[in-house]
Amino acid sequence: MKEILILEGGFNEEHKVSLKTSNEVRKILKKNNFKFKTLLVNPKTFKKDIIHYSNNFLCFNALHGPFGEDGKIQKILSNQKFKFTHSGINSSKTCFSKVKSKIKIIKNNIPTPAFLEINSNLLNKNYLNKCKKKFDKFIIKPNESGSSFGIRIIKNDNDFNNLINNLAKYKKEIINHQSLIIEKYIAGSELTVSVLEFENNIEALEVTEILTKNKFFDYKAKYSRGFSKHILPAKIPKAIHKKCLQYALNAHKVLNCKSISRSDFIFNKVDHKIYYLETNTQPGLTPISLVPEQAKFKKISFERMILQILKTANE
């Protein structure tokens, strides 16, 4: 195996999560006597920084969020002839765009909530009134971001008025995000499924239902102990469980993901349907992350999972 270069940081809204992922990966590399180095990634200087390393290094991409999982760093690494973990340029770019991934998913007959895309500069009271008329209840969020950054859930007049009254503040919050997605709100259970590649086999691991103490599964709920509860396996009908695993597997293949992915869904108990939300090609690998938890449930150790991610990168 080549020497490993762990890419960490990224200086975005998921910088701290990336450092936690990197820390867990380092433990496994040390335990298995791998030679490795770490590079704190600055998107503004990365193209120059990576030149100082021989492309004999295999890059473990421990980044999350913009630049790290949107195809940009993948393109630079590919152009410099570096092998790297996780998905490639096009898959990363597609999955990081909620709109692009949903378009592909729709073409492959996986249900997803109705949606609109808008430039954040054009977001105003009149447009939001049209959205309320069209969807009644809706979710607004950046099209290209992770960790539930910038999400607003509009379920009633009070939510809507709060968004309108604080629109200038909201637009300032999402100033670095040009594209927004406005999606019909579907009430139901939040489900997630991890997919992992082993040799020639691709397996959807398990279905987890996420319960949160917060209004929704936001950044704090995802990365702070005690703010969310994971029901593993999810307490859902067998037919729904089977379909959820199949949808996640299909999404992984349709979106051309590599090595590992995690897809999120909503199960609406009224119409008894599962709705696809998004696929994450760089899911968190922190001690309380969903993917390691599902792997452990399937008797797959964290160590084996990291080694497998490295192996698929080296193929």
C-alpha positions in Angstrom: 0.0 0.0 0.0 1.2 3.5 -0.8 1.8 6.1 1.9 -1.4 7.8 2.9 -2.1 11.5 2.9 -5.1 12.4 4.9 -6.9 15.5 3.6 -8.6 17.3 6.5 -10.2 20.6 7.4 -11.6 22.5 4.4 -12.4 25.8 6.2 -16.1 25.6 5.6 -19.2 25.0 7.8 -18.1 21.4 8.3 -14.4 22.0 9.2 -14.6 20.7 12.7 -16.5 17.5 11.6 -13.7 16.9 9.1 -11.1 17.1 11.8 -13.0 14.6 13.9 -13.3 12.2 10.9 -9.5 12.6 10.3 -8.7 11.8 13.9 -10.6 8.5 13.7 -8.9 7.6 10.5 -5.5 8.3 12.0 -6.1 5.9 14.8 -6.8 3.0 12.3 -3.7 3.9 10.2 -1.5 3.9 13.3 -2.9 0.6 14.5 -2.1 -1.0 11.1 1.4 0.6 10.8 0.6 2.7 7.7 2.9 5.5 6.9 0.8 8.6 6.6 0.8 12.4 6.7 -2.0 14.9 7.1 -2.7 18.0 5.1 -4.9 20.8 6.5 -6.7 21.7 3.3 -7.2 25.4 2.4 -9.3 25.5 -0.8 -7.6 28.8 -1.8 -4.1 27.2 -1.8 -4.7 23.5 -2.2 -3.7 23.3 -5.9 -0.2 24.7 -4.9 0.0 22.8 -1.6 -0.6 19.3 -3.2 2.2 19.8 -5.6 4.7 19.4 -2.7 3.6 15.8 -2.4 4.5 12.9 -4.7 1.5 11.3 -6.4 2.7 8.0 -4.9 0.6 9.1 -2.0 -2.9 7.8 -1.8 -5.2 10.6 -0.5 -7.8 9.7 2.1 -10.4 12.3 1.6 -11.6 13.2 5.2 -13.2 16.4 4.1 -16.9 17.3 4.3 -18.9 20.1 2.7 -18.0 22.5 -0.1 -14.7 21.9 -2.0 -14.2 18.5 -0.3 -17.2 16.6 -1.6 -18.5 18.6 -4.5 -16.1 17.4 -7.2 -13.6 20.3 -6.9 -10.8 18.7 -4.9 -11.5 15.4 -6.8 -10.8 17.2 -10.1 -7.5 18.7 -8.8 -6.4 15.3 -7.5 -7.3 13.6 -10.7 -5.5 16.1 -12.8 -2.4 15.6 -10.6 -2.7 11.8 -11.0 -3.4 11.2 -7.3 -5.5 8.2 -6.3 -8.1 9.2 -3.7 -10.8 7.6 -1.6 -14.6 8.0 -2.0 -16.5 9.0 -5.1 -15.0 10.6 -8.3 -15.4 14.0 -9.9 -18.8 13.6 -11.6 -20.5 11.6 -8.8 -19.3 14.0 -6.1 -20.5 17.0 -8.2 -23.9 15.4 -8.8 -24.6 14.2 -5.3 -23.5 17.5 -3.7 -26.2 19.2 -5.8 -29.6 18.2 -4.3 -31.2 19.3 -7.6 -29.0 17.3 -9.9 -29.2 14.2 -7.8 -33.0 14.4 -7.5 -33.3 14.8 -11.3 -31.3 11.6 -11.7 -33.3 9.8 -9.0 -36.6 10.8 -10.6 -35.5 9.3 -13.9 -34.9 6.0 -12.1 -38.4 5.9 -10.6 -37.4 6.6 -7.0 -40.0 9.0 -5.4 -38.7 12.4 -4.1 -40.6 15.5 -2.8 -41.6 18.1 -5.5 -39.1 21.0 -5.6 -38.0 24.3 -7.1 -34.6 25.8 -7.6 -33.9 29.5 -7.2 -30.9 31.9 -7.2 -30.6 33.2 -3.7 -30.4 36.8 -5.0 -33.9 36.4 -6.4 -35.4 35.2 -3.1 -38.0 37.7 -1.9 -41.4 37.9 -0.3 -43.4 37.5 -3.5 -41.5 34.4 -4.5 -42.0 32.8 -1.0 -45.7 33.6 -1.2 -45.9 31.6 -4.5 -44.0 28.7 -2.8 -46.5 28.8 0.1 -49.4 28.7 -2.4 -47.8 25.9 -4.4 -46.6 23.6 -1.5 -48.4 24.9 1.6 -45.7 23.5 3.8 -42.1 23.5 2.5 -38.4 23.4 3.3 -35.8 25.9 2.0 -32.1 25.1 2.1 -28.9 25.7 0.1 -28.7 23.4 -2.9 -25.1 22.6 -2.3 -24.3 22.2 1.4 -24.2 19.6 4.2 -24.8 19.1 7.9 -28.3 20.7 7.6 -26.7 24.2 7.1 -29.2 26.9 6.3 -32.4 24.9 6.5 -35.7 26.5 7.3 -38.8 24.4 7.7 -42.1 26.2 7.0 -45.0 24.2 8.5 -47.4 27.0 9.5 -48.1 30.7 9.3 -45.8 31.5 12.2 -42.9 29.8 10.5 -43.6 31.6 7.3 -43.9 35.0 8.9 -40.6 34.4 10.8 -38.9 33.7 7.5 -40.3 36.8 5.8 -39.5 39.1 8.7 -36.0 37.8 9.0 -35.3 37.3 5.3 -32.4 39.8 5.2 -30.8 37.9 8.1 -31.3 34.6 6.4 -29.9 35.8 3.1 -26.8 37.0 5.0 -26.5 33.5 6.6 -26.4 31.8 3.2 -24.4 34.5 1.4 -21.9 31.9 0.1 -24.6 29.8 -1.5 -26.0 31.0 -4.8 -28.5 28.2 -5.5 -31.3 27.3 -3.1 -33.8 24.4 -3.3 -37.4 24.8 -2.1 -38.9 21.4 -1.4 -42.4 20.3 -0.5 -42.5 19.3 3.2 -43.3 15.7 3.8 -44.2 14.7 7.3 -42.8 11.4 8.5 -40.0 9.3 9.9 -36.4 10.4 9.0 -34.5 7.3 7.7 -31.0 6.8 6.5 -29.2 3.9 4.9 -25.4 3.4 4.4 -24.0 1.6 1.4 -20.6 0.0 1.5 -18.5 -1.7 -1.2 -16.7 -4.9 -0.4 -14.6 -6.4 -3.2 -17.1 -7.0 -5.9 -20.1 -6.7 -3.6 -22.1 -3.5 -2.9 -24.2 -3.8 0.2 -26.9 -1.5 1.8 -26.2 -2.0 5.5 -29.2 -1.1 7.5 -32.0 1.4 8.0 -31.8 3.8 10.9 -34.6 6.0 12.1 -33.4 9.4 13.5 -35.3 11.0 16.4 -34.0 14.5 17.4 -34.7 16.7 20.4 -34.3 19.7 18.1 -36.8 21.0 15.6 -35.1 18.8 13.0 -31.8 16.8 12.5 -29.6 19.9 12.5 -25.8 20.3 13.0 -26.1 20.2 16.8 -28.3 17.0 16.7 -25.9 15.3 14.3 -22.6 16.0 16.1 -23.5 16.5 19.8 -24.1 13.6 22.1 -27.6 13.4 23.6 -29.4 15.6 21.0 -30.5 12.8 18.8 -31.6 9.1 19.1 -30.8 6.5 16.5 -33.3 3.6 16.3 -31.4 0.8 14.7 -32.9 -1.0 12.9 -35.8 1.4 12.2 -39.2 0.2 13.5 -40.9 0.3 10.1 -42.9 -2.3 8.2 -40.8 -5.1 6.6 -41.9 -4.1 3.0 -40.8 -0.5 3.7 -37.5 -1.6 5.2 -36.7 -3.7 2.2 -37.7 -1.0 -0.3 -35.6 1.6 1.7 -32.5 -0.7 1.4 -33.2 -1.1 -2.3 -33.6 2.6 -3.0 -30.3 3.4 -1.2 -28.5 0.7 -3.2 -30.1 2.0 -6.5 -29.2 5.5 -5.6 -25.5 4.5 -5.0 -25.4 2.8 -8.4 -27.4 5.4 -10.3 -25.4 8.3 -8.9 -22.2 6.4 -9.7 -20.9 6.5 -6.1 -17.8 4.7 -5.1 -16.7 2.9 -1.9 -19.2 4.4 0.5 -22.4 6.6 0.6 -25.3 7.4 2.8 -28.8 8.2 1.5 -31.5 9.9 3.5 -35.3 9.3 3.2 -38.6 10.3 4.7 -41.3 7.6 5.3 -44.8 9.1 5.2 -47.1 6.8 7.2 -50.2 8.3 5.6 -49.5 7.5 2.0 -47.2 4.6 3.0 -44.4 5.9 0.7 -40.7 6.5 1.1 -39.3 9.7 -0.4 -35.7 10.2 -1.3 -34.0 13.4 0.0 -30.3 13.2 -0.8 -27.1 11.1 -1.0 -23.9 12.0 0.9 -20.7 10.7 -0.7 -18.5 11.8 2.2 -20.6 10.7 5.3 -19.1 11.5 8.7 -16.9 9.0 10.3 -16.9 10.4 13.8 -17.6 8.3 17.0 -21.3 9.2 16.9 -21.8 9.1 13.1 -24.5 7.0 11.4 -22.3 5.0 9.0 -19.9 3.5 11.6 -23.0 2.7 13.8 -24.7 0.8 11.0 -21.5 -1.0 10.1 -21.0 -2.1 13.7 -24.6 -3.4 13.8 -23.8 -5.5 10.8 -20.6 -6.8 12.6 -18.3 -4.7 10.4 -15.7 -3.1 12.5 -14.7 0.6 12.0 -11.2 -0.7 11.2 -12.4 -3.0 8.5 -14.5 -0.3 7.0 -11.6 2.2 6.8 -9.3 -0.4 5.3 -12.0 -1.3 2.7 -12.3 2.4 1.8 -8.6 2.5 1.2 -8.7 -0.7 -0.8 -11.4 0.5 -3.2 -9.4 3.7 -3.7 -6.4 1.7 -4.7 -8.2 -0.5 -7.3 
